[in-house]
Amino acid sequence: MDKALLTARRDRVAQAWGISRGAVIVPSGLPVPIAGTDQSHDYHAHAEHYYLSGVATPGAVLTFDPGEGWTLFAPVASQEERVWVGNGVGLDDLASQAGLDRALPTERFGAWLEARRGEPLALIGNHDIEARPQEYGVTNWSALELEIDESLSSRLSEVVSEARRTKDSAEIALMRAAVEATRPGHMAGLRLARPGMTERELQVEIEVEFFRAGSERTAYGSIVGSGPNASILHVAPSGRALRDGDLVLVDAAAEWTGYAADVTRTFPVSERFSGIQRDLYELVLGVQQRAIAAVQPGVEYRDLHLAAARQVAEGLVQLGILRGDPDSLVERDAHAIFFPHGLGHMLGLATHDAGGCLAGREKSDRLGLKWLRADLPLEPGYVVTIEPGIYFIRALLTDPEQRRTYADAVNWERVDTLLDFGGIRIEDDVLVTPAGSDVLSAAIPKAIADIEALRREATRA
């Protein structure tokens, strides 16, 4: 990562913090052991630590003191660790990666804290340091009598979240690389899916292409749902075999140097979309395209969501699934039993990135708004997902309370014939620019003609 950009990033954050005394500690986090084994879960550095330091070393701590500035403390591999897992990254190399003059061994971190006894102390990043201080080089946390200022910590963490909204040039380059690594995986899914293949087998074919493209990990647990499974929003790939006539929903993406892509495509197992599949796919695609076209600085993301909700309601009325005036249906949240999630979210160091809601805005408990993950005006440099969807979710559509609430608004007789339909979601990663938007994932096919051409190629191979 560009050292000058990292330094400028830390300078902006420190200035926004505006603290004149005390200190801030930002732990990276520690590996989480898998009980009963000698292994740990896949390690991922806390996003606040990585954003400010540019390194992802387990057990490291980035600190800030208004008098001395930034310091990185990191563990030095023991002989036993060198035998089993290697030397790790040396302190000089870590300092270089972070754009700092030096990095110190964590064995000196305790003395650094001792020198600040009685000073205001803020803790952001991973809070596991309070439970596992020895693994950060602090032999006796309680003896230091440290008092974490929770209010100050919360305020400083919010400052970092706000800073992370606008991506700098280095971050945008990494996100473009993540999308570029994601594309061959989705292309493999479109070309290789066929009747008899399981969701799990399709997941493997998709993810291996991410890795072949240079990604070291997936951005999140891949979602591959076929037939009725596609209605489960975060379904894990299973042993269910794809069937002719099914739709397959694939929500999967690569990560690149900590930055996530997030892309969803839905396509038929057969050569073509048929009947209601085509109608609903055209509806979702049209909603997404209009939302992307409306992205520009100053636009409220919540307004984009509500406009998409109205378009979903209008389309479902036209297809005889909902009944009534689209505006009234959205006010009642009738559309939300088919489109229960938000239009999308911020994207960056996390799939659902920080800073998605302005401070002071209250989260709604309405069904149509409760899962909205972004509520803020868009600005240049923000990266958001645009991902409308329509689903036939049994948990909602067979709920007696929902049936009573929307007795007049839903054509339940029609819905009952579609309970095994599954769902459709189309998701792209969109960079907000001064002139409007740049769809980072535009090269991954989603037009019906392009998808059907690939499916014909797959089924005739």
Secondary structure as UniProt FT lines:
FT   HELIX           3..17
FT   STRAND          23..27
FT   TURN            35..36
FT   HELIX           47..53
FT   TURN            58..59
FT   STRAND          61..65
FT   TURN            66..68
FT   STRAND          69..74
FT   HELIX           79..84
FT   HELIX           91..98
FT   STRAND          103..105
FT   HELIX           106..108
FT   HELIX           109..114
FT   TURN            115..118
FT   STRAND          121..123
FT   HELIX           127..130
FT   HELIX           133..136
FT   HELIX           142..144
FT   HELIX           150..165
FT   HELIX           169..192
FT   TURN            195..196
FT   HELIX           199..212
FT   TURN            213..214
FT   STRAND          217..218
FT   STRAND          223..226
FT   HELIX           227..231
FT   TURN            233..234
FT   TURN            244..245
FT   STRAND          247..251
FT   STRAND          254..256
FT   TURN            257..258
FT   STRAND          259..260
FT   STRAND          264..268
FT   HELIX           276..294
FT   TURN            297..298
FT   HELIX           301..318
FT   TURN            319..320
FT   HELIX           326..331
FT   TURN            332..333
FT   HELIX           334..337
FT   TURN            359..360
FT   TURN            367..371
FT   TURN            380..381
FT   STRAND          383..386
FT   STRAND          389..391
FT   HELIX           394..397
FT   HELIX           400..405
FT   TURN            406..409
FT   HELIX           412..416
FT   TURN            417..420
FT   STRAND          423..425
FT   STRAND          427..433
FT   TURN            434..435
FT   STRAND          436..439
FT   TURN            440..443
FT   HELIX           448..459
//
